[in-house]
């Protein structure tokens, strides 16, 4: 949906909060210049009808009204508490990312809406307590964020493994719900990941368009201490933002980050509890028809994965 992690994605995000964007001046002209060049050289992206999951009669989205996902009959189920760090073995392939570990965190779980009591339970995020997770958002036509994030995550894994990276998932459609946001952070930490990316799509108001990267704020409290990852995470986020513009042609968000494509937050457990460089990416706004047309395009999702892979590679191979 964000992902929220745990935020209402049906409402526009506010600008100007104290913990919001610390702008690196060079990012804006570089990103926007790349977007303008792409627009001049490329026509509109061809969309294809996505596989749309049927909607239940009532939404059970935690913290945000709207359609909630229904899993397809072919979707595998696993007992709660089953292993969540679905991962690939080291590829053994030669490449610039050989020996590097990347953790990919697909936002939400398609079956969270069937387990609202579990995902509404509060977990410690260092500074306070928040819900375990949310159901995510969807397009107005019912294409869910959880389906989107898994699809893009699989594409990203393939691209990174071709460069020799070892890629681990926080989950890969192998759980009945979750994992909770604190566990998602722990999976990256235990893997000693060189980089972690949490993939989402937003659920804001019509007219709010574009992508943004969410970076960890300087947080110290309870189990949270981001002092060592703030700088590296910003570097990772800036590189992904620049490459994402070039690969997709999408502009930075027009409603978050002041045109930079960067936002800094201290209220997300997935960032607060991370001890390794980590960012969230909101790939677009599922509730805006123009952004939804991109997010439901297989061609565009491949470009989105390519932009993320290019940014991660630039960060790890620097």
ABEGO torsion letter per residue (X at the ends): XBAOGBBBAABBBBBGBAABBBBBAAAAAAAAAAAAAAAAABBBBBBBBBBBBBBBABBABBGBBEBBBBBBAABBBBBBGBBABBBBBBAGBBEAABGBBBBBBBBEBAAAAABAAAAABBBBAGABBBBABBAEBBBAAGBBAAAAAAAAAAAAAAAAAAAGBBBBBABBGABABOBBAAAAAAAAAAAGBABBBBBBBBBBBBGBBEBBBBBBBBBBEEABBAAAAAAAAAAAAAAAAAAAAAAAGBBBBAABGGGAGBBBBAABAAAAABABBBBBBBAEBAABAAAAAAAABAAAAAAAAAAAAAAAAAAAAX
